[in-house]
Amino acid sequence: MEIMLNGKHNDNIIYTPNPLETPDPRGVGYEYFKAMERYRERIAQVDGHTNKEETYESFLKRCVRTAITMKNRGIKPGDFVSMCTVNDMDACVVYIAAIFIGAITANVDPSMSAEEIVFFLRQVSPKMVFARQQSESLMEEVVREFGGQLPLVVFGGTKKHITFTEFLQRYDNENDFRVYEAVNLEETVFVSFSSGTTSSPKAICHTHSSMRARYRSKNDECKTYAVFYSPCRALFKRSVHETILNGFRRILFHKISHGEPWKVLNYKVDYMLLSPVTSEVFLKYRKPPHFDLGNLRLLLIGGNYASKEFLLKLKNMFPKTIVRPSYGQSEIFSTVAAFPEDHRTDTLVRDFPTSIGLPREGFSYKVVDAETEEILGPNRQGELRLKTKYLMKGYLNYESPDLFDSDGWYRTGDLAYYNEHRCFFITGRLKDTFKYGNNHVYPREIEEVLLSHRSIQNAAVLGVEHEVVGFHPIAVVKLNDGEECVTPEEIIEYVDQRVEDKNRLRGGVKFVKEFPWTPTHKIQKSKLREWIAKGII
């Protein structure tokens, strides 16, 4: 692949060629249907907890029957349907069935509260909801907020609602079923709710056009993917997309057993993507003797920061596997950068273990100083901005004027740099929010507590990198005059007694005599991070 680093006026913009493949004008539903017919004899999905499996032929049949039942119950093209369930063999059926009739899925997670689910679903007004049996009472509470008229379909037994089994009944004319064909490729296929990392959660709309990514396997080989993603995540849809179009096998897990995580690899898995918190389980429990890890080609670590030390620990645990970070966004239906799976990049992966990879076809990249708009060259950190056709259509019913810069580049909100080899590195969020484990930490919540302390004049909270949980909160504090006797331990105790566990000051407290300020009179947190890294404070 040719990579060009010579935009107008030598502006350090990285361009790559556009992919040769284009989406089928009939839409992704048509492509999925044809692929499932083509690979009908292959195993499509396996429940990793029960060992139950089904072929693409069975999978397609269940999708068609569910689609017909949805249609018979009044679901039309453009209508929303929602799921509140885990990553199991039925979740994918509902997702594909909705696409087959032109409906749009917008899913939520069983770990959410009823209040959170209502907030999300009010944005899409679904015509039907599906829920796992364990979430039946939760979704009943949600349905009541919608006036009690929203049909609730339950995976498993239920005495009060529709069972999903009713959607799988045989139809005499099912062999005549025809998949909905898109009128245009800008029609929405699914909505994924953002995590609200830097602002209130929004509904991300992906279309047949943005889902144009095609991951073609070499020699039509059949790979096995271990999949752990909730159906509410965009990653769930991307894994479905890649595996169906290539006829790959998906091993489905909605949790990893902390006692026996190695059972995951009994399925001869080729590929896994895990968060640092999830992958850390493999380091806690010793590998069984004579356990064969040779099949696992690629282990990607994503969703949170993973330190070099942590990645090397995993590499030692999986010596024959490529272990590296992965980076993407829900707004983009593709991995943003990656190392090709060939021997040419082995040296780069070894030399730069924390890199997310090289530029990919279909993307243009620039790294920008967000304050000055200067386009930065190699080894200079700034906001990563992109141009790509894999980008979402937009946020549903939400105007976002700051989503693009004045030249039409998508603002990722992530801090990044690339080196002289064009290896990209993600160094944090442009805005302040960070993650402790799977929990979002909002610095202002902690800052408000700090400012309630009688001895503190001003305070800022940052995240300091941790090899397992992502980040620890650290406070930088300016004391009032005459209060220099206050100790870091006193402040830590004061805060930890007043905040949630995720907000405890595990990173400690640093003192400054004066804060660095931006021209707009905001504390310059990037400078504080630099001071901490260099030991200045």
Residue pairs with C-beta under 8 A, 6 or more apart in sequence:
1 16
1 17
1 361
2 16
2 17
3 14
3 15
3 16
3 358
3 359
3 422
4 14
4 15
4 16
5 12
5 13
5 14
5 15
5 422
7 13
7 15
7 366
11 366
11 375
12 366
12 367
12 375
12 376
12 377
12 378
13 364
13 365
13 366
13 375
14 359
14 364
14 365
14 366
14 418
14 422
15 364
16 359
16 360
16 361
16 362
16 363
16 364
17 361
17 362
18 361
18 362
18 389
19 212
19 214
19 361
19 362
21 212
21 214
22 212
23 31
23 185
23 208
23 209
23 211
23 212
24 30
24 31
25 182
25 185
26 179
26 181
26 182
27 99
27 180
27 181
27 182
27 185
27 187
27 189
27 208
28 99
28 189
28 208
28 211
28 241
29 96
29 99
29 100
29 102
29 179
29 180
29 181
29 182
30 179
30 181
31 245
32 96
32 99
32 100
32 244
32 245
33 60
33 100
33 179
35 244
35 245
35 246
35 247
36 44
36 56
36 57
36 59
36 60
36 63
36 244
37 56
37 60
38 247
39 56
39 247
40 55
40 56
40 57
40 60
41 55
41 56
41 57
42 55
42 56
42 222
42 247
42 249
43 53
43 54
43 55
43 56
43 249
44 54
44 55
44 56
44 58
44 59
44 243
44 244
44 249
44 250
45 53
45 54
45 59
45 89
45 92
45 249
45 250
45 251
45 252
46 52
46 53
46 249
46 250
46 251
46 252
46 267
47 53
47 88
47 89
47 252
48 226
48 251
48 252
48 253
48 263
48 264
48 267
49 253
49 254
52 89
54 62
54 89
56 247
59 92
59 93
61 174
62 93
62 168
63 93
63 96
63 97
63 100
64 97
64 100
64 174
64 177
65 167
65 168
65 169
65 170
65 171
65 174
66 93
66 94
66 97
66 167
66 168
67 97
67 98
67 100
67 101
67 177
68 171
68 174
68 177
69 166
69 167
69 168
69 169
70 81
70 97
70 98
70 101
70 103
70 128
70 167
71 101
73 128
73 151
74 127
75 81
75 98
75 101
75 103
75 127
75 128
76 101
76 102
76 103
77 101
77 102
77 103
77 180
78 102
78 103
78 104
78 187
79 103
79 104
79 126
79 127
80 103
80 104
80 105
80 106
80 124
80 125
80 126
80 127
80 191
81 94
81 98
81 103
81 104
81 105
81 106
81 126
81 127
81 128
81 129
81 130
82 105
82 106
82 107
82 108
82 121
82 124
82 126
82 128
82 129
82 130
83 91
83 94
83 95
83 105
83 107
83 108
83 129
83 130
83 131
83 231
83 232
84 107
84 108
84 109
84 110
84 112
84 117
84 129
84 130
84 131
84 132
84 135
84 138
84 139
84 142
85 91
85 107
85 110
85 130
85 131
85 132
85 135
85 155
85 231
86 110
86 132
86 230
86 231
86 254
87 227
87 228
87 229
87 230
87 231
87 236
87 252
87 253
87 254
88 132
88 155
88 252
88 254
89 252
90 155
90 164
91 231
91 236
92 231
92 240
92 250
94 105
94 130
95 105
95 107
95 190
95 231
95 236
95 237
95 240
96 240
96 244
98 104
98 105
99 105
99 180
99 189
99 190
100 177
100 179
100 180
101 180
102 180
102 182
102 187
104 124
104 188
104 189
104 190
104 191
105 190
105 191
106 120
106 121
106 123
106 124
106 126
106 190
106 191
106 192
106 193
106 203
107 192
107 230
107 231
107 232
108 116
108 117
108 120
108 121
108 193
108 232
109 230
109 232
110 131
110 132
110 134
110 135
110 138
112 120
114 138
114 141
114 142
114 145
117 138
117 139
117 142
118 142
118 145
118 146
119 201
120 193
120 201
120 203
121 129
121 142
121 146
123 193
123 203
123 396
123 397
124 191
124 203
124 396
126 150
127 150
127 151
128 150
128 151
128 153
129 139
129 142
129 143
129 150
129 151
129 152
129 153
130 152
130 153
130 154
130 155
130 164
131 138
131 139
131 152
131 153
131 154
131 155
132 154
132 155
132 156
133 154
133 155
133 156
133 157
133 158
136 152
136 154
136 158
136 161
139 152
140 152
140 160
142 150
143 150
143 152
151 162
152 161
152 162
153 161
153 162
153 163
153 164
153 167
154 161
154 162
154 163
154 164
155 164
156 163
156 164
157 163
182 208
185 207
185 208
185 209
186 207
186 208
186 209
186 393
187 207
187 208
188 205
188 206
188 207
188 393
189 206
189 207
189 208
189 211
190 206
190 237
191 203
191 204
191 205
191 206
191 396
192 203
192 204
192 206
192 232
192 233
192 234
192 237
192 330
193 201
193 202
193 203
193 204
193 232
194 201
194 202
194 203
194 204
194 330
194 331
194 395
195 201
195 330
195 440
196 202
196 440
197 429
197 431
197 433
197 440
198 413
198 429
198 430
198 431
198 432
198 433
202 395
202 396
202 398
202 400
203 395
203 396
203 397
203 398
204 234
204 330
204 331
204 392
204 395
204 396
205 392
205 393
205 394
205 395
205 396
206 234
206 237
206 333
206 392
206 393
207 392
207 393
209 389
209 393
210 333
210 389
210 390
210 391
210 392
210 393
211 237
211 241
211 333
211 390
212 333
212 389
212 390
213 238
213 241
213 242
213 333
213 334
213 362
213 390
214 245
215 242
215 245
215 246
216 246
217 223
217 246
217 248
220 247
222 247
222 248
222 249
223 246
223 248
223 249
223 270
223 271
224 248
224 249
224 250
224 251
224 267
224 268
224 269
224 270
224 271
224 295
225 239
225 242
225 243
225 248
225 249
225 250
225 251
225 269
225 270
225 271
225 272
226 251
226 253
226 264
226 265
226 267
226 269
226 271
226 272
227 236
227 239
227 250
227 251
227 252
227 253
228 253
228 254
228 255
228 256
228 272
228 273
228 274
228 278
229 235
229 236
229 239
229 273
230 236
230 254
233 330
234 330
234 333
235 273
235 328
237 333
238 328
238 333
238 334
239 250
240 250
241 333
242 248
243 249
243 250
251 264
251 267
251 269
253 264
256 264
256 278
256 281
257 263
258 281
258 284
258 285
259 285
260 285
261 281
261 282
261 285
262 282
262 285
262 287
262 288
262 291
264 272
265 291
265 293
265 295
265 296
268 295
269 295
269 296
270 295
270 296
270 297
270 298
271 296
271 297
271 298
271 300
272 296
272 298
272 299
272 300
273 299
273 300
273 301
273 302
273 326
274 299
274 300
274 301
274 302
275 301
275 302
275 303
275 304
275 438
276 301
276 303
276 304
276 305
276 306
276 310
276 467
276 468
276 469
276 470
277 304
277 437
277 438
277 468
277 469
277 470
279 299
279 301
279 314
280 310
280 468
282 314
282 317
283 313
283 314
283 317
287 293
287 317
293 318
293 319
293 320
293 321
294 320
296 318
296 320
296 321
297 321
297 322
297 341
298 321
298 322
298 341
299 314
299 318
299 321
299 322
299 323
299 324
300 324
300 325
300 326
301 310
301 311
301 314
301 323
301 324
301 325
301 326
302 325
302 326
302 327
302 328
304 435
304 437
304 469
304 470
305 426
305 428
305 435
305 465
305 470
305 471
306 325
306 354
306 467
307 354
307 465
307 466
307 467
308 353
308 354
309 467
310 467
310 468
311 323
311 324
311 325
311 353
311 354
312 353
313 467
314 323
315 321
315 323
315 353
322 339
322 341
322 349
323 353
324 339
324 349
324 353
324 355
324 356
324 357
325 354
325 355
325 356
325 426
326 335
326 338
326 356
327 335
327 336
327 337
327 356
327 357
327 414
327 424
327 426
328 334
328 335
328 336
329 336
329 412
329 414
330 392
331 391
331 392
331 410
332 386
332 388
332 390
332 391
332 392
333 390
333 392
334 360
334 362
334 388
334 390
335 357
335 360
336 356
336 360
336 363
336 386
336 424
337 356
337 357
337 358
337 359
337 360
337 363
337 424
338 356
338 357
338 358
338 360
339 345
339 348
339 349
339 355
339 357
339 358
340 358
345 358
348 355
348 358
348 421
348 423
349 355
352 419
352 421
352 423
352 425
354 425
355 419
355 423
355 424
355 425
356 424
356 425
356 426
357 423
357 424
358 421
358 422
358 423
358 424
359 365
359 422
359 424
362 388
362 389
362 390
363 386
363 387
363 388
363 390
364 386
364 387
364 388
365 384
365 385
365 386
365 418
365 424
366 375
366 384
366 385
366 409
367 375
367 376
367 380
367 381
367 382
367 383
367 384
367 385
367 416
367 417
367 418
368 374
368 375
368 376
368 382
368 383
368 385
368 405
368 409
369 376
369 382
369 383
370 382
370 383
370 430
371 518
373 405
374 382
376 382
376 417
378 417
378 418
378 419
378 420
379 417
379 418
379 419
379 420
380 417
381 415
381 416
381 417
381 427
382 415
382 416
382 417
383 411
383 412
383 413
383 414
383 415
383 416
383 430
384 412
384 414
384 415
384 416
384 424
384 426
385 405
385 409
385 410
385 411
385 412
386 409
386 410
386 412
387 408
387 409
387 410
388 410
391 410
394 400
394 403
402 411
403 410
403 411
404 410
404 411
405 411
413 429
413 430
413 431
414 426
414 428
414 429
414 430
415 426
415 427
415 428
415 429
415 430
416 424
416 425
416 426
416 427
417 424
417 425
417 427
418 424
418 425
419 425
428 434
428 463
428 529
432 442
432 443
432 444
432 461
432 462
432 525
433 440
433 441
433 442
433 443
434 440
434 441
434 443
434 462
434 463
434 470
434 471
435 441
435 463
435 469
435 470
435 471
436 463
436 469
436 470
436 471
436 472
436 473
436 502
436 506
437 469
437 470
437 502
439 502
441 463
441 471
441 473
441 502
441 503
443 460
443 461
443 462
443 473
444 461
445 499
445 503
446 461
446 473
446 475
446 495
446 499
446 503
446 505
447 459
447 460
447 461
449 494
449 495
449 498
449 499
450 456
450 459
450 461
450 475
450 477
450 491
450 495
451 458
451 459
453 491
453 494
454 480
454 483
455 479
455 480
455 483
455 486
456 477
456 478
456 479
456 480
456 483
456 491
457 478
457 479
457 480
458 477
458 478
458 515
458 523
459 475
459 476
459 477
459 478
460 475
460 476
460 515
460 523
460 525
460 528
461 473
461 474
461 475
461 476
462 473
462 474
462 476
462 507
462 525
462 528
462 529
462 532
463 470
463 471
463 472
463 473
463 474
463 507
464 471
464 472
464 474
464 507
464 532
465 471
466 472
466 506
471 507
472 505
472 506
472 507
473 503
473 504
473 505
473 506
473 507
474 505
474 507
474 508
474 509
474 510
474 532
475 491
475 495
475 505
475 507
475 508
475 509
475 510
476 509
476 510
476 511
476 512
476 515
476 528
476 532
476 537
477 491
477 509
477 510
477 511
477 512
478 511
478 512
478 513
478 514
478 515
479 486
479 511
488 508
488 509
488 510
488 511
491 505
491 509
492 504
492 505
492 508
492 509
495 503
495 504
495 505
496 504
496 505
510 532
510 537
511 537
512 528
512 531
512 537
515 523
515 524
515 528
516 523
516 524
516 527
516 528
517 523
517 524
518 524
528 537
530 536
531 537
